Amino acid sequence: MKNKKILLLLCVSFILVGCNRNSSSVSSIISNTTSENVTLSSNSSGNTSSISNSYLSESSVNTTSSNEIDNTSSGENLSSTSEEKILSDLEEIKECARGLKSSVNDLGVAESNVKVSLDLKILSVFDMITTKNGMGNRYKLLMSDGNGFIYVKTNADVYQKAKSRIGQTLNIQGTVSLYCDLEEITHDGTFNLGSKSIPDPEFKKVSLEEAYAYTDEITLNGKGCNGGTLVQVECKYLGKMDDTNGLFFDGEYIINVHGDSKFLNSLKIGSSYALNGALNVFNFRPGLQYYSFSSIEKEFSSIDVSKLELMDDSAYSIKYEVDKLSKYPEYSNMFKKLRKIEGYVNYYVKDSKYYTVFDKEYKEEYYNAYTNAMNAKALFFKNESMVNLSSEIGLSKNPLHEHYVSGNKVSIVVAPYLWNTNKYWQVYALENSITIIDAQ
């Protein structure tokens, strides 16, 4: 092994916290010693821990003896000089970030003055949505050096530019930081294309069950968000929930896959794919942030409706609140498997547009406002064919409209979509799963 020695000195009350690639664990980075040129500072708000470090090479440490000092002319500068090291190795940067765990603020964030500069490939972008003072910028870039990956905290301008640069290389300059147990770089805000061609990193193949075991353990910010590791999952494409969210199924579990507004255009409903991306949690909903796909020849078990759990108005007791608890496991578990609903089709009307909802019991009249449907604990459909319907022609294209007219009691397979911020549950229906329970 190449002997690479770098000495990082950080002295606060005779304690050294170092970032050394050759350290075997975070605990080995911390030891009792003394050093020079080290300060501990905080930002003006006092909310974010900030560590100022001086990197000194072994040869630059001051080893001058007292006798030599006595013999030096009085006008000469006696202090040894050292050059600040700028980290350019991703694993060393991540090791350094892990060393900040003892310095996080009460929001789980730590910032350092350890500088970095390296070329990284953009794999995806995230909005962590929390704007609490002490969290730093809400926007993240998921980036790779071709081997590992890291999240880069940046501003809104870089985030918007990076959306159209997925797969390209940027030169990233900034400082080492830690965000809710996630190693990261705090970007300096410059947007410079990199000069290196970087290959894709490895995406570890996992089952959806394994994926969820991982997302259950992710440390989240106050809004229930954080990024995760790179994986590959094999699934069948069940449906387009909206322009940026696809529903996938492995025969037992489902997963929401999020990407840009075009990524689903290349996929065919009913086909099977190996999906590469990053596991994440957004508003306590686990999912996969899409990067790439390949078609596979693989059959998955059919949906057995008899084994699906019933979802009804009791779901209204399963929800989350931001900036309250660190986890909402009952809510997060709602998105891991398909459900079935049994009841009656109805509408609420807004600005002469019809929106399909689902009632546990039959009702003669449609709702004249979404709040009335919400208060009745109706489930709100997300499907494009079931919302914003403005005419008889539009209504006729709704696969549930005939059951509204007839008053049939029906059963439908659905995927929970989310607890809307307007305080109602949205579901995505598998339109080929509609069956009549009781015809009128």
N, C-alpha and C positions, 0 to 999 in steps of 0.2 A: 504494500500500500504506500502510495506517495506520502511522504511525511510533510504535512502542511500545517505549519504552526502560526497561529494568529492569536495574539493576546489582547483581549478586550478588558479594560479596567473600568469598573464602575464602583465608586466608593461612597456609600452613605452609611454613616455610623459604623465604619469598618466592615461593610458587607459588600461583596462583589457579586454582581449579576452579569454573567457573560453570555455571548452568543458564539459558540464554537462548533463547527461542523463535526468535529471528532468526538464531541461529548456523547455519551451513551444515553443520557436521560436528562430531563430538566433539573432533577435534583443535583446532578453532578456539575451543573453550571454554577450553582450557588455555593460559595465557600467563604470562610472568614479570612480577610486579608486587608491590606491598606493600599491606596493608590493615589495618584495625583490627577489634577485637571478633570474632575468629575463633579457634576452638579445634579441635583434633583429639582425639577421645576414643575409647575402646573400651568395650564392655560388660564387666561384672565377670568374665566367663569368659575374656575375651581372645580369643574365637573369631570375633567378628563386627566387621568394620570399621565405624566410626560417624563420620560427618562432621557437625560442628555448623556451620551456616551462618547468617550475618546478612544479610538482604535489606535493602538501602538504596536508596531512591529517589534520583534524581540531585539533587533539591533538598535532600535531607537530609544529603548528604556535608558534613563539616566543612570549610569553606573560609575560616575566620577567620584573618587575618594575625597575625603576631607583634606588630605595633604595636597592633592592636585588643585583643589579649590583655593587653598591658601596661597599657592604659587601662581595663580592666575592674575593677570593685571586687573586693576580695579575697574577700568572702563569697559571690560569685556562682558557680554551677555553670557551668564553662566548656565542658564536653564537649557536643557536639551530640547530640541524641536522634534515634532512628530507630525506625520501626515495622516489626516483623517482617512480611514478606509471607507470606500463605497462598495457595498456588497453587490455582486453580480451573479452569484450562484443561487438558484432558487431554493435548493435544500438548505443551504446555510441561512437564507432569509427566513425560511419557515422555522428552523431551529431557534433562531433569534426571537421570532414572534412568540414561540412557546415559552420562552424565558420571561415573558412579560406577564404571565399569569398572576404573579404575586402583586402586580402593580395596577390591576384593573380598578376602575371606579365602580360605583354602586350599580351601574348599568352593564357591567361586564366588558368595558372598553378600556384599552390601554394604548397610548401613543408614545412613540419614542422619537429620538432625533437621529437614529441610526439610518444613514442614507443608503439608498439602493439605486441602481441604474442597470437595466437589462432589457433585451428584446423579448417580448412575449406575444403569443398568438391569441386572438380573441375567440373564445368558444361560445360565449353567450353574455347577456346583460341582465341585470336584476334591478328591481326597485324594492328596497327594503322598507319603504314607506314611513318608517318612524322618523320624526323630526325633533325628538327630545334633545335638549341641550346636553352635550356630553357624548352623543352617539356619533357625531361627525356627519359627513355627507351621506345621504340616504341611498345613493346609487352605487352599484357594484358592477365590475367587469369580471367575468370568469375567464382566466387566462392560463396558458400553458407554455412551458419551454420545450415541449415535445416529450417530456418524461413525466414530471409532476404537474400540479396545477395550484393556483392560488387565486384568491379574490382580491381585486384592486378597488379600493374605495375612491370615488371620484366625484366630480361635480356634474350638474345637469347638462352642461354644454358638451362635455366629453361623452357622457352617456348617450345623448341623442346622436352624436356623430358615429359612435361605435355600433349603433344598431344596424347601420348599413355596411359595416366593415367586418362582419362575422367571418372568421377564417383568415383574416389578414393579421399582419404583425405590426405592433406598436412598440416604440421605445418608451419604456415606463421608468420614470424617475420619481422618487418620493422617499418615504420613510417607512420603517417596519412598524406594524401595529397588530393588535389583537382585537377581535370583535366577537363577543359571545362564544368564546372558545375556538373561534375560527381564525387561522393565521391569515394575515392580509398585508397589503401594501397601501399606505395612504398616498395617493397620487398627488403630484404637485400641480396638476391642471393643464400641463402642456400636451398638445396633440401632435406627435411626430411619428410618422410611419417608420417602422423598423427596417433594417437592411438585411435581416436574415430570413431565410426560408425555413420555417419550423414545421416538422411533421405533426400529425395528430398524436396525442398521447394514447395510452392504453385505456380502454373502457372495460372494467371488470364485469364479466358476465354474472348476473345474480338473478334469482327468482324474485317475483313480486313480494312473496312472503319475507324473503331476506331483505328486500329493499325497505319494507315497512318496519322491520325490526331495527333498521338503521335510522329511519326518519323519526321513530319514536324517541330516540335518544338525542336528537339534535337540540342544542341549546338555542332558544329563540329570543328575539328581542321583544319589547313590550307589545308589538303589533302581531306577534306570532309568526315572525318571518326569520329565515336564515337559509343560507346555501348549504350544500353538502358535497358528497364525493361523486366521482365519475363512475358511471355504471353502464352496462348494456343489459337490456331486458328484451325478452322475446314475447310478443303478444299479437293478438288479432285485433284489427281495427274495427271497432263497432259503430262509431259515428262521430260526426262533427258537431260538437256542442256549441261552438261559435267559431269565429274566424281564427282565433288563436289557441283554442283548446280542443284536443281530440280525446275520445274515450277508447281505451284499449283494455283487453281482457285476456287472461292466460288460462282460462278454464275454471278458475276459482276466484281469483282476485281481479279487480279492475284498477286502472291508474289513469289519472288525468295527466296528459302530456301537453305542455305549453310551449309555444314557439312564436315566430313572427306570423304575419297575416297571410303568408304564402306557403308555409311548410306542409299544410294538409293537402294542397293542390296536387302533389305528386303521389299521394296515397289513395288506395282504393278500398272502400268499405268492404269488409269480409275477407280481406287478404291479411297475410301474416308477415310480420316484420321484426328485425332485430334493430332496436332503437338505442342510439348512443346519446347520452346526456348526463346531466347532473341532478341528483336527487335534491329536493328542496322542500321547504314548508312555507306556505304563503297564507297569512291569516289563519293559521292552525290547520290548513288543508294540505296534506302531503301530496307530492307529485313529482314529475320529471320535467326538467327544463331541456328541451330538445336541442340536439346538435346535428345529428346525421342519422341515416337509416340505410338498411339493406334489406331486400326482399328475401324471404326464406320459405322453404317448402316444409311447413309444419302444421299439423292439425291439432286443434285444441278442443277440449271437451265442450259439448253443446251446453247451453244454459238449461239447467233443470229447475223450472219454475217452482216445483213443489218443495224445493229445499231453500228457497229464498225467504229471508226474513221480511215480514210485513212492515211497511212504513205507512203510518197514518198521522193524524193530527197530534199524536203524542210526541212527534218529532220537535214540536215547538218548545219542548222543555230541554232540548239538546241544542245548545248554542255556545257562543263565546263572547267575552268582553275584552277589549284591548286595554293594555296597561293595568291589568288586574292580576290574573294568575299566570304562571309561567307555562302551564300546559292545560289543555282541555282534551284529555284522551277519549272521552265518549264522543265528542264532536269529531275529532280527527279520525276515529274509527268508522264514522259514517261513510267515508269516501273510499273504503277499501274493498267493498263488495256491492254487487247489484242487490236491489230490493224489488219487492212487488207492491203495488198499491191496488186497492179494491174499493170501488165506489162509483161516483157519478161525475160526469163532465159538466162544467159550468163556465161562465165567462165573467170577467169584469170589464166595464167599458170606460174608456178615457179618451176624450176628444174624438168621439165617434169611432174609435178603434177598439177592436175586440181582442182580449187577452185570455187565453185558456187557463182555467184552474181546475182543481179536482177536490170534490167534496166527499166526505165520509157518508153523508146522507143526501138523499135527493132533495133538490130545492126547485120550486116552480119558477122563480125569477132569477135573472142574472144580477150581479152586483153592480151598483152604479159608481163604485169607486174601489180602488185597490185596497184601501184601508178597511172597507167592509169585508172583503174577502180575507184579509189578514186577520181581522178580529174573529172571523169564523174559523180560523186555523186551516184555511184551504192551502193546498200545495200548488205552487205556481210553476207552470211548465216553461222550460227554457228553449225548446225547439223552435227554430225559425218558422216552421210551418204552422205554429200555434200561437204566435204573438203578432201584434201590430196588424191585425186583419181589418180591412176597411170596407169591404163590400161583400155581396153575396158570392161573387167569384172567389174572393179571398177566403171566405169562410168555407166554401166547398172544397178548397184545397187542404183544409185541416182534416187529417185522418180521424180526428175525434169528433168532428162536427155532427156526423150522423147519429152518434150516441148521445149527443146533447139534445138533438131534435127528438129522438125516440125515447129518451129517458132510460136507456139500458144501463144496468149495473155492469161494469167492466173490470177486468184485471189487466194491468199493464206492468211490464218490467221497466224499472227506472234506475238511473244512477243519480244519487244525490249530487247536486251541483254546488250549492253553497247556501249558507244562512245569509241572506241579503242584508245589507246595512239598513234597509228600511224595515227590517225585523219580520221577514217571512222566508219560508223555505222554498228554494227553487230546485226542480228536478229535471233531468233530461230523460225523455221517454224513448225506448226502443220501439219504433213505430210498427215494426213487423211482429210485435209481441201482444198486440191488443186482442183480447178474447172476451166474449160475452159471458157473464156469470148468470145474469137474470134478464131476459128480454122483456120489454114492455109492449 
